[in-house]
Amino acid sequence: MKKYLVIISVIILICFASTAVFANFGARPMALGGAFTAIADDANAAYWNPAGFAINPGIELLGTALVDHRNETIGDNYVALKMCYETPMDSPFGWIIGVGALSVVGLYAAQYLSDQGVLKKNWGRTGEKTAKGESMAEEVKAEDTGETKGRKEIIGEGISRIFGGGSQPAPAPAPQPQPDETKTVVVEKHVYHHGPTYYGPVPVQNPGYNPDMNRPTYYEDREYAAVAKLTPTQKAQFALGLTWMRDNNFTPAINQNTNWYTLSIATAWEETVSLGTNLNFYNIELADGTASGVGGGLDFGILVRSYERLFLGLYAQEILTTDIQWTNGAVTRYEMLINGGIAVKPIKEITLSADMHNLLSQNNKNSTMHFGLELIPIPGLALRGGLNDGNKTAGIGIAIGELMIDYAILGGVFNRTQIASLAWKF
């Protein structure tokens, strides 16, 4: 237990030891040039494609931070927690019916919030919008209405729109049944055995690598598991993700403090078709402290994986939004962005990926192209390279026991930014 607490503390301290750090959006995805929409299979999935939370069952805690050379782009110094559970199912029909029922509930919930003026569709709406990687500072100052509101008032107005805005006192809590002290609850203790290496002999081996198909990482290819029950066949995956991104950025190009909080929900059948959604909450403050704002949004992603060989991904950011309300009366919102990606594995040691971001060239902005290569020469070691809209990127990853360490260096407009992440799969 003490070892686990130490690992958690180290991951969190790495990410938040500095108040002015920059890490883009994850060491591994950025080393691949941002071509991660169709791959997203780890705790980085919140920003790239929430459907990826349902890939590779187990619990993963990840933190990302700056190593050197901050640049003038909004960052994501973040901690992310991925929790994915896998269970056998006789057929996909039960899973399909369940997903359909939840989709109907979600549709009605979204319609209700839309009627209350909380959530609004983010397509076809006129007005200036801001990309997630851009600053809102100048826009907020330009829209200052002079009507200053308190943060509690802004948050209260949003809650009132959701629940009807009544001022009646909260109903008294229902009496809770008292526990029967005469009963004894017996908790069965389970012992989990994590299996040995399931790969055949290899000429060279990373001595720190300990593969485990019960809680796989991106280093394991479950298609090659020696025991059929360790593959995803005839199984459904259900996942929850929690992500906190912070960026206290005083550079002239950004000049704001940003906090993003994301709750991700995802599910998959046999890891072949995955669906995921993000519920986002934004808390932003101008660096000079003159105004702060809160808002929210909803993202949706899908992954299709064909026998661990061909991957397709589609991710729509900010399809539904809550306009960000500022204490100085300004109103802003993030723009909707649709990304598409494809990845192929000609052999199990190599992954080639390509993304097009802003597929529909929305908001009078051009699409950008992203390409990545991930090579695993020996189990537990990864070499990466990519092109991020023409800017060269590179990185390396290594597994040591239950820990995964990833490093990336970003060239071109990123000015040799170096970022690192530490993940613990348990």
Secondary structure, DSSP 8 states (H G I E B T S, - for coil): -HHHHHHHHHHHHHHHS-SS---TT-HHHHHTTT--TTT--STTHHHH-GGGGGSS-EEEEEEEEEEE---SS---EEEEEEEEEEEE-S-HHHHHHHHHHHHHHHHHHHHHHHHTTS-EE-SS--S--B-TTS--HHHHHHT--S----HHHHHHHHHHHHHT----------------TT----------------S---SS--TTB---TTS--TT--GGG-SSGGGSSTTEEEEEEEEEEEEEEE-STTT-EEEEEEEEEEEEEETTTEEEEEEEEEEEEEETTSS-EEEEEEEEEEEEEEETTTEEEEEEEEEEEEEEEEETTS-EE-B--EEEEEEEEEEETTEEEEEEEESTT-GGG---EEEEEEEEEEETTEEEEEEEETTEEEEEEEEEEBTEEEEEEEE-GGGTTEEEEEEEEE-
